[in-house]
Amino acid sequence: MNITLTLRILGALLIFLAGALLLPIPFSLFYGDGAAMAFIFSALISLVVGGGLFTGCISSKEMSVREGFAVVTFGWTFFALFGALPFVISGAIPSYLDAFFETMSGFTTTGSTILTNIEAMPASLLLWRSMTQWFGGMGIIVLSLAILPMLGVGGMQLFKAEVPGPTADRLKPRIQDTAKLLWGVYALLTIAEIILLMAGNMGFFDALNHAFTTMATGGFSTRNASIAAYNSAYIDWVITLFMFLAGVNFSLHYLGLRGRFMDYLRNEEFRFYLVLVVAGIALIAIFNAGGSYPTFWENLRYSAFQMVSIITTTGFGTADYELWPVLCQYLLVIAMFVGGCAGSTGGGIKVARLLLLAKHAQTQLFRLIHPRAVRLVKLGDRPVDKEVMQSILGFFALYMAVFVIASFIMAGTGMDLVSAGGAVVATLSNIGPGVGSVGPADNFAHVPALGKVTLSLCMLLGRLELFTVLVLVFPTFWHK
């Protein structure tokens, strides 16, 4: 483990963070919210620490997989630690632990919040809160690969450690070109959503914030009532569309922008994702029929929004689904574990993993009936390597183990079992709202300190897909 090289790259990331912390200052000055100095001081602290690490830690060695795991895990942690400073220095969130929780929720695109009155927050801090999700959505490390040549060496190690999903595919031979393409598509879709939201009479500031957090599948809003505050069918459908797109593999969006639209339907994971979303919407609409929505279209609107919001792990809300029939709630809880496609900004287990797990189970049953038959697990037309299947099985086992252990810890803090499990799945799958006392109409302000630390770790584990973080626990990781 080359600690010197790791610290040098972490220093470079903090320098980047220092620059990002300056971006909300024009908004602070425009709105006169008094938070400009908090961003200046936060940027200076990040710059001094980052500059010290970058200049003081010199290493000529190339990055290995070990350094890649360490940089991603500690990079995300450093961003949350230093990104929380504007909230604390401005006094908007006096507790550093609460500010850390909020910022970790942002960078991991979780969307769980401790804020009880979002609309009372300074505008520039709300923008920074949304920016943390936008940066975290496509990945801080991928962004760094795109704009910081100093991280070009060994970049694939970082890319593999950060990109969500079973595999990390390059679109271009050079990793920096791949990162730039992904971020280009990401930015283009964000701009398109801003324009469409403003066309629905949403102001520029709110449109900017909600586009940032939609494409990141983050779910932070500038309103206490989230998207429900706008009471607009047009805005609901626009955000539903972009949440769905954010849950798709961004490689497919790149191909689609090049005119290869049929690649969407040729992709087996996308077809399975589409079936899950459509089936989920249909079932919730059926179970909600005759309920609180007087017309078919209104029922469809709210059912579609909540289903897409949950399955893509965005977490926006237009309705309190805990008031819906129990079967609807069960479906949404199941959707919380699913997540988006591999290579999307969504969290959860991922559609590709669930599809391959189902195929693996089918293959095992087939072999019981035909023990001499040779049958491979395929994704599309390509056989899946045994190593990939082993990784998926290991991921699923670890995911459920972390869910159970974290739920026990949360229950130990005094939360009821439903709320404890709901809080864990909401953070481990990077969704935001859960069930029980952390449902869509509630927040995480009442969670005890130990619970906030546990849930912050769950956010990190979920965003970096368990292996990247848990591998650091093994003592052999740090030795030759």
GIWOGI-V604081 format. One record per backbone hydrogen bond with DSSP energy under -1.0 kcal/mol. NH is the residue of the N-H (numbers start at 0). CO is the residue of the C=O. If there is no record, write none. Layout:
BEGIN
nh: [NH:NH]
co: [CO:CO]
END
This chain:
BEGIN
nh: [2:5:6:7:8:9:10:11:12:13:14:15:16:17:18:19:20:21:22:24:27:28:29:30:31:32:38:39:40:41:42:43:44:45:46:47:48:49:50:51:52:53:54:55:56:67:68:69:70:71:72:73:74:75:76:77:78:79:80:81:82:84:87:88:89:92:98:99:100:101:102:103:104:105:106:107:108:109:119:120:125:126:127:128:129:130:131:133:134:135:136:142:143:144:145:146:147:150:151:154:156:158:159:160:161:162:177:178:179:180:181:182:183:184:185:186:187:188:189:190:191:192:193:194:195:196:197:198:200:201:206:207:208:209:210:211:212:213:214:215:216:217:218:225:227:227:228:229:235:236:237:238:239:240:241:242:243:244:245:246:247:249:251:252:253:254:255:256:258:259:260:262:263:265:266:270:271:272:273:274:275:276:277:278:279:280:281:282:283:284:285:286:287:290:298:299:300:301:302:303:304:305:306:307:308:309:310:311:312:313:314:320:322:323:328:329:330:331:332:333:334:335:336:338:340:342:343:344:348:349:350:353:354:355:356:357:358:359:360:361:362:363:364:365:366:367:368:369:372:378:381:383:388:389:390:391:392:393:394:395:396:397:398:399:400:401:402:403:404:405:406:407:408:409:410:411:413:414:419:420:421:422:423:424:425:426:427:428:430:431:433:437:438:441:443:446:451:452:453:454:455:456:457:458:459:460:461:462:463:465:466:469:470:471:472:476:477:478]
co: [0:1:2:3:4:5:6:7:8:9:10:11:12:13:14:15:16:18:19:21:23:24:25:26:27:27:34:35:36:37:38:39:40:41:42:43:44:45:46:47:48:49:50:51:52:63:64:65:66:67:68:69:70:71:72:73:74:75:76:77:78:81:83:84:85:86:94:95:96:97:98:99:100:101:102:103:105:104:116:117:121:122:123:124:125:126:127:129:130:131:132:138:139:140:141:142:143:147:148:151:153:154:155:156:157:158:173:174:175:176:177:178:179:180:181:182:183:184:185:186:187:188:189:190:191:192:193:194:197:196:202:203:204:205:206:207:208:209:210:211:213:212:212:222:224:316:225:226:231:232:233:234:235:236:237:238:239:240:241:242:244:342:248:248:249:250:251:252:255:254:258:259:260:261:262:266:267:268:269:270:271:272:273:274:275:276:277:278:279:280:281:282:283:287:294:295:296:297:298:299:300:301:302:303:304:305:306:307:309:308:308:318:319:320:324:325:326:327:328:329:330:331:333:334:246:163:340:245:336:337:339:349:350:351:352:353:354:355:356:357:358:359:360:361:362:363:364:365:369:381:378:376:384:385:386:387:388:389:390:391:392:393:394:395:396:397:398:399:400:401:402:403:404:405:406:407:410:409:415:416:417:418:419:420:421:422:423:424:425:425:437:434:435:438:112:443:447:448:449:450:451:452:453:454:455:456:457:458:459:460:464:465:466:468:469:473:474:475]
END
